[in-house]
Structure formats: C-alpha cells, structure tokens
Amino acid sequence: MAEEVVKYDESSIKSLDWREHIRLRPGMYIGKLGDGSAMDDGIYILLKEIIDNSIDEFVMGNGKQIDIKIVDNKVTVRDYGRGIPLGKVIECVSQINTGGKYDSAAFKKSVGLNGVGTKAVNALSIYFKAQSFREGKTKIAEFEKGQLSQEHKLQDTIEPNGTAISFIADDTIFKHFRFVNEYIENLLWNYVYLNSGLTIWFNDKKYFSKDGLLDLLKRKTTEEELKYPIIHLKGEDIEVAITHENQYGEDYYSFVNGQHTTMGGTHLNAFREAFAKTIRDFYKKDFDLADIRASIIAAVSLRVQEPVFESQTKTKLGSINMAPTESPTVKQFVMDFMKKSLDDYLHKHPEAADALLRRINQSERERKEMAGIKKLANERAKKANLHNKKLRDCRLHLNEGKNEEKKLESTLFITEGDSASGSITKSRNVETQAVFSLRGKPLNSYGLTKKIVYENEEFNLLQHALNIEESIEDLRYNRIVIATDADVDGMHIRLLLLTFFLQFFPDLAKNGHLFILDTPLFRVRNKQKTFYCYSEEEKQKAITKLGARPEITRFKGLGEISPEEFGLFIGEDMRLQPVVLNPELSIQKMLEYYMGKNTMDRQNFIIDNLRIEKDSVYEEDLEEELV
C-alpha cells in the first residue's frame, strides 16, 4: 500500500490570533496545566499573574492592601493602586504586548515585563472581568475566552482607586480543577514576607509581615530545633535569612522582585557559593561544601531591573546584571554582599559563630561515618538488580529523555504486593509512569538516623529508584504517588512511607512532589451504565441514578481492580491528594505525636476521630485493636 502524500502548500500555513494561540499552546504561557493538586499547576499561575500586577503597584508605592476572594472557583483580586487608565482597560487585558511595564519609569524592578500574563488569564478563562476605579470614575469590560463580551459605559463611583479582576478558569482546559487553600496561603505568605507593610486579605483571613524574610524563616522553623538564632541581613535590593536545624538536606527559598523562583537560578547559586566561601574565610578552614550546607534553611530575595527568567512562569532566574547596562553581575553582587555582611555579623555575634561551627563539625563527623555505609549500600543496590526486581521504569528515563515538559508528567507509583503493582504496571502510561513494588510493610523509621536508609533494603532501593541518595535536586520523577489499598493495612503502609519521606527527605513534600492516589471504593453499575464512587455519598447518588437493584462492588484492595479499569484512575482523570505540610507545625513534633511511642493522647485522638461502621465492627474490639 502506497504511503499517503502529505500536501504542503500555501493552504498549510496558518495564522492564529493571540487568543487562539494561547488556548492552543497554553503550556508556553503558564507551564503545565494540572488539576490543582500540585503547587505549580496552571490555575495557581493564573492567580499569581493577576496578583503580581497588584504587587507591582504596591512596590511602586501605590496601595497597601490587596483583597482576594475565591468562591466556587471564581477568583476576584482587588487592589488599591492607581487603577488601569480608564481609556485603556480593554487593551491592557486583551491586546498582547500592551501594558505600562515597558515604561521603566512607571514600573521599576517589576516581575511582569512581557505584557502577556493577564492576557493569558483572560484567554484561558470562560469568564473574565476587568474593572478599574480611578478618580471617581469606573470602567468595566467583560470577556469570554479572551473575546470581549460586554463593554460597560463609564460610570461614577465612590470606590477608592484601584483595579479589580475576576475570572473563572476554563474547565475544558484545566480539567476537574480545584484550588488547594494551603498552596494559596503559602503563596500569599511569600508575598507579604517580600513586601513588608503590605496587607493581603484572602477569604477574610489576614496576611501581614513586619520583618520580611526573618518572619518567613520563623514560620518555616521551630525555635527549639534551631542551632543558632536566625541571621537576618538586609541591604539595598537584597535580603537574606539563614539558620541551621537538625533536618536532612538543604532548604532554600529564593525570590526575585517578589517572584518565588522555585527552580532557583543565578541568584540562589550565587548565594550558596557566597555562603560557603564566607564561612571558609571566616573560620580559616577549608570545610567540605556538604558539611557547610547540611541542614541549612535559608531565604534570599533580590530586586533587579528587567529580570530575565528562563520561562514565562518565572520560576528560574537567568544570568543577568543587576541593571541592564551596569555591573556587577548578580553573582558578584551577592558575593560582595555576603562577604561583608555575613562576616560582620559573625564577628559581632560570637555565640552564633560558635554554634554554627559546632553544626558544621557535627555534619563532618556524620558524613565520614556514613561514607562506608553508603558505599556498601550502593553495591547492594546494584546486586539487587533494582530495575528488574523492584522498579518498572518509564521510557522517559530508560531512554534518558531530555524532554522538560514530559519530565513534569513523570510519576512513580509506590505500591505493595504483586497484584496491585501488576494492575498498575499493565494499565500505566509507559512513557511517563513508573512503578515501585514494596515487599510487605516498611519499617517505622521515626527517630532513626539516616544510617537506616542505607541498611534497610526497601528504603535503600527506594531512594535509589528516586535517585535522591545524594540530593533531591537529582530527583528522577516529578510526582511520587503513594498507592496503597483502601483498608487498615493500606493506611498503615501509607503512614510508614510518609514517615520515611518526612523524616529523611522532607523537601519532597515541601516542594510539592509527594501525593496520595485516590482510587474508587465502589463500582455501581447496571447493563447500561457504570459509576465509580470515591465515597459512601457518591455511592448512594449512583444507586439513586441507576434505579432498581444495581450491582455494587466494594474494592478492598488495588489488586481487585482490573488493569482495564485501573487505567481510568491513573490517566487524565487521576485523583491525587497532595501531601501539604502545615508550616506552623514542626515535622519532628508531628512525627513524634503520630509515630512515636504509644501515648494516651494519641489513642484518644484516634478513637475520637475514627468513623466507626457499627454494623460490621464492634466498638470495644476496635478500641482494643487501637491500643
């Protein structure tokens, strides 16, 4: 059979307007889409693009308050800045490369410089409303998918100056999306930390910071666990906060012009290098870099003119000067600041300097003790033939794929037992989804040292599968999904895995990589239709819809779900519950409460909060089991 000839002529050339292009290629403008279960999903980028404009007004000295409401997925952001010029409201939200930020005199050191963000939100929303209040007048324009649907006449108003933007994201693009309040709250706290004096109200909750990055680190740490008081340094266009705790790894929060650069970049690399060099020079000792940085928790914020980010979502800063035509470079600026300010601080605070030195020496001892253990563990992992015995990898990694967009979709399911792992393996997307199979219940690792990670075969092979034995920066999968049975044993395994990750690799949760897989508890069907139900309430609704005597199946284990059905639950409609940490709580205190020695407080908590199916479980037997 002859191959079909693909015609390529003038008719093959297409021209898209800005709305069509954004809707056809949304990833170019907002990164990955997602359903809201990850902190970098598209709906949070939409929200952030609108808030960024209000933040830029505050930075320029206009308006000290921003009001945000999210009700039934409708977002409204109201600031009290200057307000969009009334004659340009429509153009500013619907004409690409139109805005006030090309005029550097009007917006210095702003985040949004490309004139794209608000237009992308408009194009990706089924409803978008822009309203400007300015000098006793107001102008309203409403849009649908970027297309003007109604332009209101200029009206009088008694409202103070500012801008209000409302939008509802298009659920045909952001399928089954929902906002996770914890992600939004974390975003808003960062805004107020970086803009001291700004007040943000979100659904009637107030966010305010007086001391900037010092407040940020206070919120991210527990005073009892600090090795020395937080070092807080401020200069023109730069602010840093530094301390050490007892956790494993390094924990950084980096920002440019109020933008949380979750992927770091030039400024964070410069900070890490500058901190290590200053420490070596101050103590006059050539410490290993790993010992200096072990257990560090730090935040760094810069203000630069016309920042160059490596993507529209602005998560990584490129290599630039502090101003477009001036030196020094960002790296040199950070190095010079740290060399002077941190060195001065350590000389003026000898107690902090002594405590920091003890922390570094402790890290050095621990690293040397672990060297031999890690070597043996690596040899065991190789002998175990990880990729055949425990890990069914995805083609993205087997082929050493470099596709950044696909890497965002890369997922590792951690499950227990041959039947469950077999179902997932047969139904997964082999391009981006991998499966790691546990054997039995993992060890309760609470209170144990990292030595156990290398000596315990399951934990050792798991960290090798994830490629985090040296640093989570080398993480092979963007999403780590715990997939366990919906029964007591499955819940226990889930808790043990969460304990492992929070004890030794807390950054995986802090950076939004850790999830719980939701699978249906019931299948309700008749000959015409099938419903998969994730709760008793959904089951009852399905029974009502199907009418007389439908067939009801209770899935007690993942292995009971056929591969054909499982494919429905780990595809586009996959339901993931993100593991979100409350920054007000200490991880160690939380683990001690839930996974430490059995206490009466914990037993009472479990009994008080457990839903008891009295038809099938006797209460006295349950209490005996809990004890």
C-alpha positions as CSV (number, residue, x, y, z in Angstrom):
1,M,0.0,0.0,0.0
2,A,1.5,3.3,-1.1
3,E,2.2,5.9,1.6
4,E,-0.2,8.8,1.7
5,V,1.4,12.0,0.4
6,V,1.0,14.9,2.8
7,K,0.3,18.1,0.9
8,Y,2.4,21.1,1.9
9,D,1.5,24.4,0.2
10,E,0.1,27.8,0.9
11,S,-3.0,26.3,2.5
12,S,-0.8,24.6,5.1
13,I,0.3,27.9,6.6
14,K,-1.9,29.1,9.4
15,S,-2.1,32.4,11.3
16,L,-3.6,32.3,14.8
17,D,-4.6,35.4,16.7
18,W,-3.3,35.7,20.3
19,R,-6.3,34.1,21.9
20,E,-6.2,31.1,19.6
21,H,-2.5,30.6,20.2
22,I,-2.7,30.8,24.0
23,R,-5.6,28.4,24.0
24,L,-3.9,26.0,21.6
25,R,-0.5,26.1,23.4
26,P,-1.2,27.1,27.0
27,G,1.9,25.4,28.3
28,M,4.0,28.1,26.5
29,Y,2.5,30.7,28.7
30,I,1.7,29.1,32.1
31,G,3.7,25.9,32.2
32,K,1.8,22.6,32.9
33,L,-1.9,22.6,33.2
34,G,-2.8,20.1,36.0
35,D,-5.9,20.0,38.2
36,G,-4.7,22.0,41.2
37,S,-3.2,19.1,43.1
38,A,0.3,20.4,42.6
39,M,1.6,23.8,43.6
40,D,2.9,24.6,40.2
41,D,-0.3,23.7,38.3
42,G,-1.7,26.2,35.9
43,I,-4.6,27.6,37.9
44,Y,-2.1,28.9,40.5
45,I,-0.1,30.6,37.7
46,L,-3.3,32.3,36.6
47,L,-3.9,33.5,40.1
48,K,-0.3,34.6,40.5
49,E,-0.3,36.6,37.2
50,I,-3.1,38.7,38.4
51,I,-1.7,39.2,42.0
52,D,1.7,40.1,40.5
53,N,0.2,43.2,38.9
54,S,-1.2,44.3,42.2
55,I,2.1,43.6,43.9
56,D,3.9,45.8,41.3
57,E,1.5,48.7,42.2
58,F,2.5,48.3,45.9
59,V,6.2,48.2,45.1
60,M,5.8,51.5,43.3
61,G,4.2,53.0,46.4
62,N,0.5,52.7,45.4
63,G,-1.9,50.9,47.7
64,K,-1.1,48.9,50.8
65,Q,-3.9,46.3,50.6
66,I,-5.0,43.6,48.3
67,D,-8.3,41.7,48.7
68,I,-8.6,38.2,47.3
69,K,-11.7,36.0,47.3
70,I,-12.2,32.5,45.8
71,V,-15.7,31.2,45.9
72,D,-16.9,28.2,43.8
73,N,-13.7,28.5,41.7
74,K,-14.4,32.2,40.9
75,V,-11.4,34.3,41.7
76,T,-11.5,38.1,42.4
77,V,-8.4,40.2,43.1
78,R,-8.9,43.8,44.1
79,D,-6.0,46.2,44.7
80,Y,-5.9,49.9,45.8
81,G,-3.3,51.1,43.5
82,R,-3.6,53.7,40.7
83,G,-6.1,51.7,38.6
84,I,-5.7,50.9,34.9
85,P,-6.1,54.2,32.9
86,L,-9.8,54.1,32.1
87,G,-9.4,54.5,28.4
88,K,-7.0,51.5,28.1
89,V,-8.8,48.9,30.2
90,I,-9.8,46.7,27.3
91,E,-6.4,47.0,25.6
92,C,-4.4,46.2,28.8
93,V,-6.2,42.9,29.3
94,S,-6.8,41.8,25.8
95,Q,-4.1,43.1,23.5
96,I,-0.8,41.2,23.5
97,N,2.3,43.2,24.3
98,T,0.3,46.1,25.7
99,G,0.8,47.5,29.2
100,G,2.5,50.0,31.3
101,K,5.6,48.0,32.3
102,Y,7.5,48.8,29.1
103,D,7.9,52.2,30.7
104,S,10.7,51.6,33.2
105,A,9.9,54.9,34.9
106,A,6.4,53.7,35.8
107,F,7.4,50.2,36.9
108,K,10.9,49.7,38.2
109,K,12.0,46.2,39.3
110,S,8.7,44.7,38.3
111,V,8.0,40.9,37.8
112,G,5.8,41.1,34.8
113,L,7.6,42.8,31.9
114,N,6.3,40.9,28.8
115,G,2.7,42.1,28.7
116,V,1.5,38.5,28.4
117,G,0.3,37.3,31.9
118,T,-3.1,39.0,32.2
119,K,-3.9,38.3,28.6
120,A,-3.2,34.6,29.1
121,V,-5.5,34.5,32.1
122,N,-8.2,36.2,30.0
123,A,-7.8,33.8,27.1
124,L,-7.9,30.7,29.4
125,S,-11.0,31.8,31.3
126,I,-14.6,31.1,30.5
127,Y,-15.4,34.4,32.3
128,F,-13.1,37.4,32.8
129,K,-14.0,40.8,34.1
130,A,-11.7,43.8,34.4
131,Q,-12.8,46.9,36.4
132,S,-10.7,50.0,37.0
133,F,-11.5,52.7,39.6
134,R,-9.9,56.0,39.0
135,E,-10.6,59.5,40.4
136,G,-14.3,58.9,40.9
137,K,-15.0,57.0,37.7
138,T,-15.1,53.3,36.9
139,K,-14.8,51.3,33.7
140,I,-15.8,47.6,33.3
141,A,-15.1,45.2,30.5
142,E,-16.2,41.5,30.4
143,F,-14.7,38.7,28.3
144,E,-15.3,35.1,27.4
145,K,-12.2,33.0,26.4
146,G,-10.4,36.3,25.7
147,Q,-13.2,37.7,23.5
148,L,-14.9,40.9,24.6
149,S,-18.5,40.1,25.5
150,Q,-19.6,43.3,27.1
151,E,-18.2,46.8,27.4
152,H,-19.8,49.0,30.0
153,K,-20.1,52.7,29.8
154,L,-18.0,54.9,32.1
155,Q,-19.8,55.3,35.4
156,D,-19.4,57.4,38.5
157,T,-18.1,55.7,41.7
158,I,-17.3,56.4,45.3
159,E,-14.9,53.4,45.4
160,P,-11.2,54.2,46.0
161,N,-8.7,54.0,43.2
162,G,-7.5,50.6,42.1
163,T,-8.2,47.6,39.9
164,A,-10.5,44.5,40.3
165,I,-10.0,41.4,38.2
166,S,-12.4,38.4,38.3
167,F,-12.0,35.2,36.4
168,I,-13.2,31.6,36.2
169,A,-10.7,29.2,34.6
170,D,-11.9,27.2,31.6
171,D,-12.6,23.7,32.9
172,T,-12.2,22.3,29.4
173,I,-8.5,23.2,29.7
174,F,-8.0,22.7,33.4
175,K,-10.0,19.5,33.8
176,H,-11.6,18.8,37.2
177,F,-9.5,21.5,38.8
178,R,-9.9,22.8,42.3
179,F,-7.9,25.2,44.4
180,V,-6.0,23.9,47.4
181,N,-6.1,26.6,50.1
182,E,-2.7,25.5,51.6
183,Y,-1.0,26.3,48.3
184,I,-2.7,29.7,48.0
185,E,-1.9,30.6,51.6
186,N,1.8,29.7,51.1
187,L,1.8,31.9,48.0
188,L,0.3,34.8,49.9
189,W,2.6,34.5,52.9
190,N,5.5,34.8,50.5
191,Y,4.1,37.9,49.0
192,V,3.8,39.6,52.4
193,Y,7.2,38.4,53.6
194,L,8.7,40.0,50.5
195,N,6.7,43.2,50.7
196,S,6.8,44.4,54.4
197,G,3.9,46.6,55.2
198,L,1.6,45.0,52.6
199,T,-1.7,43.6,53.9
200,I,-3.5,40.8,52.0
201,W,-6.9,39.6,52.8
202,F,-7.9,36.1,51.5
203,N,-11.4,35.0,52.2
204,D,-11.4,37.1,55.3
205,K,-8.1,35.9,56.6
206,K,-5.3,38.5,57.1
207,Y,-1.7,38.1,55.9
208,F,0.9,40.6,57.1
209,S,4.6,40.7,57.8
210,K,6.7,43.2,59.6
211,D,10.1,41.7,59.4
212,G,10.2,40.1,55.9
213,L,12.4,37.0,55.5
214,L,13.0,36.8,59.2
215,D,9.3,36.1,59.6
216,L,9.4,33.6,56.7
217,L,12.1,31.6,58.4
218,K,10.4,31.8,61.8
219,R,7.3,30.3,60.2
220,K,9.3,27.6,58.5
221,T,11.3,26.5,61.5
222,T,10.8,25.5,65.2
223,E,12.7,27.6,67.7
224,E,13.6,24.6,69.8
225,E,15.3,22.9,66.9
226,L,17.4,25.9,65.7
227,K,21.2,25.5,66.2
228,Y,21.5,29.3,66.5
229,P,19.2,32.3,66.2
230,I,18.2,33.3,62.6
231,I,20.7,35.5,60.9
232,H,18.8,38.3,59.1
233,L,20.8,40.6,56.8
234,K,19.4,43.4,54.6
235,G,20.9,45.7,52.0
236,E,19.8,47.7,49.1
237,D,18.0,45.4,46.7
238,I,19.0,42.3,48.7
239,E,17.7,40.5,51.9
240,V,18.8,37.1,53.3
241,A,17.9,35.0,56.3
242,I,19.9,32.0,57.4
243,T,19.9,29.3,60.1
244,H,20.5,25.6,60.6
245,E,18.2,22.9,62.1
246,N,18.5,19.1,62.5
247,Q,16.7,18.1,59.3
248,Y,18.4,16.3,56.4
249,G,19.4,18.1,53.2
250,E,19.3,21.8,52.3
251,D,16.2,24.0,52.3
252,Y,16.1,27.3,50.3
253,Y,13.5,29.9,49.5
254,S,14.6,32.2,46.7
255,F,12.9,35.2,45.2
256,V,13.4,37.9,42.5
257,N,11.3,41.0,42.6
258,G,8.8,39.2,44.8
259,Q,8.6,36.2,42.5
260,H,9.2,32.8,44.2
261,T,11.8,31.2,41.9
262,T,11.1,27.6,42.9
263,M,13.7,26.4,40.4
264,G,16.4,28.7,41.8
265,G,18.7,30.2,39.3
266,T,21.7,32.6,39.2
267,H,20.9,34.4,42.5
268,L,20.5,31.1,44.5
269,N,23.6,29.6,43.0
270,A,25.5,32.7,43.9
271,F,24.1,32.7,47.5
272,R,25.1,29.1,48.1
273,E,28.6,29.7,46.8
274,A,28.9,33.0,48.7
275,F,27.8,31.5,52.0
276,A,30.3,28.6,51.7
277,K,33.2,30.9,50.8
278,T,32.4,33.4,53.6
279,I,32.3,30.6,56.1
280,R,35.6,29.1,54.9
281,D,37.2,32.5,55.1
282,F,35.8,33.4,58.5
283,Y,36.9,30.2,60.2
284,K,40.1,29.9,58.0
285,K,39.4,26.3,57.3
286,D,38.7,24.5,54.0
287,F,35.4,22.8,55.1
288,D,33.7,20.4,52.7
289,L,30.8,22.2,51.0
290,A,28.4,19.4,52.0
291,D,29.3,20.0,55.7
292,I,28.7,23.8,55.5
293,R,25.3,23.4,53.8
294,A,24.0,20.4,55.6
295,S,20.7,21.2,57.4
296,I,20.7,24.8,56.3
297,I,17.5,26.7,56.0
298,A,17.8,30.0,54.1
299,A,15.9,32.6,52.2
300,V,17.3,35.1,49.7
301,S,15.5,37.9,47.9
302,L,16.8,40.3,45.2
303,R,15.3,43.3,43.4
304,V,16.7,43.8,39.9
305,Q,15.7,45.8,36.9
306,E,14.3,43.9,33.9
307,P,15.0,40.3,35.3
308,V,15.5,37.6,32.7
309,F,13.7,34.4,33.6
310,E,14.1,31.1,31.8
311,S,10.3,30.6,31.2
312,Q,7.1,32.6,31.2
313,T,6.2,31.1,34.6
314,K,9.3,32.9,36.1
315,T,10.5,30.0,38.3
316,K,14.2,30.3,37.4
317,L,16.4,33.4,37.1
318,G,18.8,33.6,34.2
319,S,22.2,35.1,34.1
320,I,22.0,38.9,34.2
321,N,23.5,42.1,35.6
322,M,21.8,43.9,38.5
323,A,20.7,46.6,35.9
324,P,20.6,46.2,32.1
325,T,23.7,48.3,31.4
326,E,25.5,48.2,34.7
327,S,27.8,45.9,36.6
328,P,28.1,44.0,38.8
329,T,26.5,40.8,37.7
330,V,24.0,39.1,40.1
331,K,26.7,36.7,41.2
332,Q,29.2,39.3,42.0
333,F,26.6,41.5,43.8
334,V,25.5,38.6,46.0
335,M,29.1,37.6,46.7
336,D,30.1,41.1,47.7
337,F,27.1,41.5,50.0
338,M,27.6,38.2,51.8
339,K,31.4,38.6,52.2
340,K,30.8,41.9,54.0
341,S,27.5,41.5,55.8
342,L,27.8,37.9,57.0
343,D,31.4,38.3,58.0
344,D,30.5,41.4,60.0
345,Y,27.6,39.5,61.7
346,L,29.7,36.6,62.8
347,H,32.4,38.9,64.2
348,K,29.7,40.8,66.2
349,H,27.9,37.6,67.4
350,P,30.5,35.1,68.6
351,E,27.8,32.9,70.2
352,A,26.2,32.4,66.8
353,A,29.6,31.8,65.2
354,D,30.5,29.1,67.8
355,A,27.1,27.4,67.3
356,L,27.5,27.4,63.5
357,L,30.9,25.9,63.8
358,R,29.6,23.1,66.0
359,R,26.9,22.4,63.5
360,I,29.5,22.1,60.7
361,N,31.7,19.9,62.7
362,Q,28.8,17.6,63.5
363,S,27.9,17.4,59.8
364,E,31.5,16.5,59.1
365,R,31.5,13.6,61.6
366,E,28.2,12.3,60.3
367,R,29.4,12.4,56.7
368,K,32.5,10.5,57.5
369,E,30.6,7.8,59.5
370,M,28.2,7.4,56.6
371,A,30.8,7.1,53.8
372,G,31.5,3.4,54.3
373,I,27.8,2.5,54.9
374,K,26.7,4.3,51.7
375,K,29.4,2.5,49.6
376,L,28.1,-0.9,50.8
377,A,24.5,0.2,50.2
378,N,25.3,1.3,46.7
379,E,26.9,-2.1,46.0
380,R,23.8,-3.9,47.4
381,A,21.5,-1.9,45.2
382,K,23.4,-2.9,42.1
383,K,23.4,-6.5,43.1
384,A,19.7,-6.4,43.8
385,N,19.2,-5.5,40.1
386,L,16.8,-2.7,41.0
387,H,15.3,-2.2,37.6
388,N,14.3,-5.8,37.2
389,K,13.4,-6.7,40.8
390,K,11.6,-3.6,42.2
391,L,11.2,-0.9,39.6
392,R,9.2,-0.9,36.4
393,D,10.7,2.3,34.9
394,C,9.1,4.5,32.3
395,R,10.5,5.0,28.8
396,L,11.3,8.7,29.6
397,H,14.1,7.5,31.9
398,L,15.0,4.3,30.2
399,N,15.7,6.3,27.1
400,E,17.3,9.1,29.1
401,G,14.8,11.5,27.7
402,K,15.5,15.2,28.0
403,N,12.0,16.5,27.3
404,E,11.4,19.0,30.1
405,E,7.6,19.0,29.6
406,K,7.5,15.2,29.8
407,K,9.6,15.4,33.0
408,L,6.9,17.4,34.7
409,E,4.5,14.5,33.9
410,S,6.9,11.8,35.2
411,T,5.3,9.8,38.0
412,L,6.5,7.0,40.3
413,F,3.7,4.9,41.9
414,I,4.8,3.2,45.1
415,T,2.6,0.2,45.9
416,E,2.6,-3.0,47.9
417,G,2.1,-6.6,46.7
418,D,2.3,-8.3,43.3
419,S,-1.4,-8.0,42.4
420,A,-1.5,-4.2,43.0
421,S,1.8,-3.5,41.3
422,G,0.7,-5.8,38.4
423,S,-2.5,-3.9,37.8
424,I,-0.8,-0.6,37.8
425,T,2.0,-1.8,35.6
426,K,-0.3,-3.1,33.0
427,S,-2.5,0.0,32.9
428,R,0.0,2.8,33.3
429,N,1.3,5.1,30.6
430,V,4.7,3.5,29.9
431,E,6.1,6.8,28.6
432,T,5.9,8.7,31.9
433,Q,4.7,6.4,34.6
434,A,6.8,4.0,36.6
435,V,6.0,1.5,39.4
436,F,8.0,0.6,42.5
437,S,6.8,-2.5,44.3
438,L,7.2,-2.8,48.1
439,R,7.5,-6.2,49.8
440,G,5.5,-6.1,53.0
441,K,5.2,-3.2,55.4
442,P,8.1,-0.8,55.6
443,L,10.0,-0.1,58.8
444,N,8.8,2.7,61.1
445,S,11.7,5.0,60.6
446,Y,10.7,7.6,63.1
447,G,13.6,8.6,65.4
448,L,16.1,6.6,63.5
449,T,19.2,8.1,61.8
450,K,19.8,8.1,58.1
451,K,22.0,5.1,58.5
452,I,18.8,3.0,58.4
453,V,18.0,4.3,54.9
454,Y,21.1,2.5,53.6
455,E,20.9,-0.6,55.8
456,N,17.2,-1.3,55.2
457,E,16.9,-2.9,51.7
458,E,13.4,-1.5,50.9
459,F,14.4,2.1,51.8
460,N,17.8,1.8,50.2
461,L,16.3,0.6,46.9
462,L,13.5,3.2,47.0
463,Q,15.9,6.1,47.4
464,H,18.0,4.7,44.5
465,A,14.9,4.4,42.4
466,L,14.1,8.0,43.1
467,N,17.8,9.0,42.6
468,I,17.9,11.0,45.8
469,E,20.7,9.3,47.6
470,E,22.9,12.4,47.2
471,S,20.4,15.3,46.6
472,I,16.7,15.7,45.8
473,E,17.9,18.0,43.0
474,D,18.6,14.8,41.1
475,L,15.0,13.5,41.6
476,R,14.0,11.4,38.6
477,Y,10.2,11.8,39.0
478,N,8.3,15.0,39.4
479,R,5.5,13.2,41.2
480,I,5.9,10.5,43.8
481,V,2.5,8.8,44.3
482,I,1.8,6.5,47.3
483,A,-0.8,4.0,46.0
484,T,-2.0,1.6,48.8
485,D,-5.1,-0.3,49.5
486,A,-8.2,1.4,51.0
487,D,-8.1,-0.7,54.2
488,V,-6.3,-0.6,57.6
489,D,-3.1,-2.3,56.3
490,G,-3.0,0.1,53.3
491,M,-3.4,3.1,55.6
492,H,-0.6,1.7,57.8
493,I,1.8,1.3,54.9
494,R,0.9,4.9,53.7
495,L,1.7,6.3,57.1
496,L,5.0,4.4,57.3
497,L,6.0,5.7,53.8
498,L,5.1,9.3,54.8
499,T,7.2,8.9,57.9
500,F,10.1,7.8,55.8
501,F,9.8,10.7,53.5
502,L,9.2,13.4,56.2
503,Q,11.9,12.0,58.4
504,F,14.7,11.9,55.8
505,F,13.5,13.7,52.7
506,P,11.1,16.5,53.9
507,D,11.9,18.7,50.8
508,L,10.0,16.2,48.6
509,A,6.8,17.3,50.4
510,K,7.8,20.9,50.9
511,N,8.4,21.2,47.1
512,G,5.2,19.6,46.1
513,H,6.4,16.2,44.8
514,L,4.5,13.9,47.2
515,F,1.0,12.7,46.6
516,I,-1.6,10.1,47.7
517,L,-3.5,8.2,45.0
518,D,-7.3,8.2,45.4
519,T,-9.0,5.2,43.9
520,P,-12.7,4.4,44.0
521,L,-14.1,2.5,46.9
522,F,-17.2,1.3,45.0
523,R,-18.3,0.3,41.5
524,V,-22.1,0.7,40.9
525,R,-23.4,-0.4,37.6
526,N,-26.2,-1.9,35.6
527,K,-26.2,-3.1,32.0
528,Q,-26.2,0.4,30.6
529,K,-24.0,2.5,32.8
530,T,-21.2,2.3,35.4
531,F,-20.3,4.7,38.2
532,Y,-17.0,4.6,40.1
533,C,-17.6,6.1,43.6
534,Y,-15.0,7.5,45.9
535,S,-17.2,7.8,49.0
536,E,-20.4,6.4,50.5
537,E,-22.2,9.6,49.5
538,E,-21.2,9.1,45.8
539,K,-22.3,5.5,46.0
540,Q,-25.8,6.5,47.3
541,K,-26.1,9.1,44.5
542,A,-25.1,6.5,41.9
543,I,-27.7,4.0,43.3
544,T,-30.4,6.6,43.0
545,K,-29.4,7.4,39.4
546,L,-29.4,3.8,38.3
547,G,-32.6,2.9,40.0
548,A,-33.7,-0.7,40.9
549,R,-31.1,-3.1,42.2
550,P,-27.8,-2.2,40.6
551,E,-24.7,-4.3,41.0
552,I,-22.4,-2.9,43.8
553,T,-18.8,-3.9,44.2
554,R,-16.6,-2.8,47.1
555,F,-12.9,-2.5,46.1
556,K,-11.0,-3.5,49.2
557,G,-7.6,-3.7,47.5
558,L,-5.9,-2.3,44.4
559,G,-5.4,-5.8,43.2
560,E,-9.1,-6.3,42.9
561,I,-9.3,-3.5,40.3
562,S,-8.7,-4.9,36.8
563,P,-5.9,-3.4,34.7
564,E,-8.5,-2.2,32.2
565,E,-10.4,-0.3,34.9
566,F,-7.2,0.9,36.7
567,G,-6.3,2.8,33.5
568,L,-9.3,5.0,34.1
569,F,-8.0,6.1,37.5
570,I,-4.3,6.9,36.7
571,G,-4.9,8.7,33.4
572,E,-6.1,12.2,32.7
573,D,-8.7,12.0,35.4
574,M,-6.3,10.7,38.1
575,R,-7.3,12.0,41.5
576,L,-4.2,12.9,43.6
577,Q,-4.2,14.3,47.1
578,P,-1.1,16.4,47.6
579,V,0.8,16.0,50.8
580,V,0.8,19.5,52.1
581,L,2.7,20.4,55.3
582,N,1.4,23.0,57.7
583,P,4.3,25.3,58.2
584,E,3.1,26.2,61.6
585,L,3.9,22.7,62.8
586,S,7.2,21.1,63.4
587,I,7.8,17.9,61.3
588,Q,9.6,16.3,64.2
589,K,6.8,17.1,66.7
590,M,4.2,15.8,64.3
591,L,6.0,12.6,63.7
592,E,6.6,12.1,67.4
593,Y,2.9,12.5,68.1
594,Y,1.7,10.1,65.4
595,M,4.5,7.7,65.0
596,G,6.4,7.8,68.3
597,K,5.7,5.8,71.5
598,N,2.1,4.9,72.1
599,T,0.5,7.6,74.3
600,M,-2.9,8.0,75.7
601,D,-3.3,11.4,73.9
602,R,-2.8,9.7,70.6
603,Q,-5.1,6.8,71.4
604,N,-7.8,9.2,72.4
605,F,-7.3,11.2,69.2
606,I,-7.7,8.1,67.0
607,I,-10.8,6.9,68.8
608,D,-12.4,10.4,68.7
609,N,-11.7,10.9,65.0
610,L,-12.4,7.4,63.6
611,R,-15.6,6.8,61.6
612,I,-16.9,3.5,63.0
613,E,-19.1,1.3,60.8
614,K,-21.1,-0.1,63.7
615,D,-22.9,-2.7,61.6
616,S,-19.6,-4.6,61.0
617,V,-17.2,-3.6,63.7
618,Y,-17.8,-3.8,67.5
619,E,-16.6,-0.7,69.2
620,E,-14.9,-2.5,72.1
621,D,-12.9,-4.7,69.6
622,L,-11.8,-1.6,67.8
623,E,-10.6,0.2,70.9
624,E,-8.7,-2.9,71.9
625,E,-7.1,-3.0,68.4
626,L,-6.1,0.7,68.6
627,V,-4.4,0.2,71.9
